[in-house]
Amino acid sequence: MTPIGPAAEPLQTRRLVLEPLTARHAREMVQVLAAPQLYQFTGGNPATLAELTQRYRRLAAGPPPPRREGWLNWVIRQREDQRLVGTVQATVTAEPPGSAAVTAEPPGLRAAVAWVVGAPWQGCGYATESAQALVSWLRERGVVTITAAIHPGHAASAAVARRAGLVPTAEYADGEVVWRLAR
């Protein structure tokens, strides 16, 4: 069985290139993700090179069978100096026809999106630019519902979600506010 939804492909914005993630990105990304403050709202600690390489191999391989979702992961690269500055991701699932009455969601593809930009590049608008490109790309490929789960105290991620067209809902998932693409 093949993964659900589209396959990751390179995306370009004015200042950035989003490259589909591979294990070879781990060597540079281990430094991008090294700042402990990146884990303030998500928990955990910076990964070692071996841990990140293994994680990226798993992500690039996609979900294990039975493949009921698609994993789309990109690294964010600055066009100007070609440095990696972060990642964006989407987990795509399918809402089967007839289940909309249960979930109040339209049938079709759904995506849960997330982003992280390394501490030295925060405040440059890279997360917003990447999230907007990702949301637009997903919509162009037929994804009808796009959500993000954001810690209620993470004002910067909330601002990124808002700029990408998402609005907060009254729903929570694991203590985080569920944001949904405004219709």
C-alpha positions in Angstrom: 0.0 0.0 0.0 1.4 3.4 -0.9 1.4 6.4 1.5 -1.6 8.7 1.6 -1.5 12.0 -0.3 1.1 13.7 -2.4 4.9 13.1 -2.3 7.2 15.8 -1.1 8.9 17.8 -3.8 11.1 20.8 -3.8 9.3 24.1 -3.1 10.6 27.6 -3.6 9.8 30.9 -2.0 11.3 34.3 -2.5 14.2 33.6 -0.1 14.0 29.9 0.6 14.1 26.5 -1.0 12.3 23.7 0.8 14.1 20.4 0.0 12.6 17.0 0.7 14.4 15.7 3.8 16.9 12.9 3.6 19.3 11.4 6.1 22.2 13.4 4.5 20.7 16.6 5.9 21.3 15.4 9.5 24.9 16.5 9.5 24.0 20.1 9.0 20.7 20.0 10.8 22.2 18.8 14.1 23.7 22.2 14.5 20.6 24.0 13.4 18.6 22.2 16.0 21.2 22.4 18.8 19.9 25.2 20.9 18.1 23.9 24.0 15.5 26.8 23.9 14.0 25.2 20.7 12.6 22.5 23.0 11.0 24.8 25.6 7.5 24.1 24.3 7.9 20.7 22.8 10.0 19.0 25.4 13.1 16.9 24.8 16.6 17.8 24.1 18.8 18.4 21.0 19.5 15.1 19.2 23.0 13.8 18.5 24.1 13.3 14.9 23.5 9.5 15.2 20.0 10.1 16.6 19.1 12.7 14.0 20.4 10.6 11.1 18.4 7.6 12.3 15.3 9.8 12.7 15.7 11.3 9.2 16.1 7.8 7.7 12.8 6.8 9.3 11.0 9.9 8.2 12.4 9.6 4.6 11.3 6.0 4.4 7.7 6.9 5.3 5.3 5.3 7.7 5.5 1.6 8.3 2.8 -0.7 6.9 -0.1 -0.4 6.9 0.5 3.0 5.4 -2.5 5.0 6.7 -0.8 8.3 6.4 1.8 10.2 4.4 4.9 11.8 6.0 6.1 14.9 4.2 9.2 16.5 5.5 11.4 19.3 4.2 14.5 21.1 5.3 14.5 24.9 4.9 17.5 26.2 2.9 18.3 29.9 2.5 18.8 30.8 -1.2 21.4 33.4 -0.5 24.0 31.4 1.3 22.6 27.8 0.9 22.6 27.2 4.7 19.9 25.1 6.3 17.8 27.0 8.8 15.0 24.6 9.9 12.3 22.2 8.8 8.6 22.0 7.9 6.5 18.9 7.9 3.0 17.7 7.1 1.4 14.4 8.1 -1.4 13.6 5.6 -4.3 11.4 6.3 -7.5 10.6 4.5 -11.0 11.3 5.9 -13.2 8.6 4.4 -16.5 9.6 2.8 -19.4 9.3 5.2 -17.3 10.1 8.3 -17.8 13.9 8.1 -21.0 13.6 10.2 -18.9 12.1 13.0 -15.9 14.5 12.8 -17.6 17.7 11.5 -14.8 17.8 8.9 -15.3 17.5 5.1 -14.2 14.2 3.6 -10.9 14.2 1.9 -7.2 14.7 2.7 -6.1 16.2 6.0 -2.7 17.5 7.0 -1.3 18.3 10.4 1.6 20.7 9.8 4.6 21.9 12.0 7.7 23.9 11.6 10.9 24.7 13.5 13.6 27.3 12.7 16.9 27.3 14.4 17.5 29.9 17.1 20.0 32.1 15.0 17.4 32.5 12.3 14.3 33.1 14.3 12.6 36.5 13.8 13.7 36.6 10.1 10.3 35.4 8.8 11.6 32.0 7.6 9.0 30.0 9.6 6.2 32.2 8.2 7.5 32.0 4.6 7.9 28.2 4.8 4.5 27.6 6.5 2.7 29.7 3.9 4.4 27.9 1.1 3.6 24.5 2.7 -0.1 25.4 3.3 -0.5 26.7 -0.3 1.2 23.6 -1.7 -1.0 21.3 0.3 -4.2 23.2 -0.8 -3.1 23.0 -4.5 -2.9 19.2 -4.0 -6.4 18.8 -2.7 -5.8 18.8 1.1 -9.1 20.1 2.5 -8.3 20.3 6.2 -5.0 21.7 7.5 -4.2 21.9 11.2 -1.3 22.7 13.6 -1.1 22.0 17.3 0.6 24.9 19.1 1.5 25.2 22.8 -0.8 27.9 24.3 2.3 29.9 25.5 4.2 29.8 22.1 3.3 33.3 20.8 5.8 33.1 17.9 4.4 29.8 16.5 0.9 31.2 17.0 1.9 34.2 14.9 3.3 31.9 12.2 0.1 29.9 12.1 -2.0 33.0 11.9 0.1 34.4 9.0 -0.3 31.0 7.2 -4.1 31.4 7.4 -4.9 29.2 10.4 -7.1 30.2 13.3 -7.2 28.9 16.8 -10.0 26.6 17.8 -11.4 25.5 21.1 -9.9 22.1 20.6 -6.8 20.8 22.4 -4.5 17.9 21.5 -1.9 16.9 24.2 -2.2 20.2 25.9 -1.7 22.2 22.7 -4.3 24.4 20.9 -5.4 23.0 17.6 -5.3 25.7 14.8 -7.3 25.1 11.7 -7.1 26.7 8.2 -9.7 29.4 7.9 -12.2 28.7 5.2 
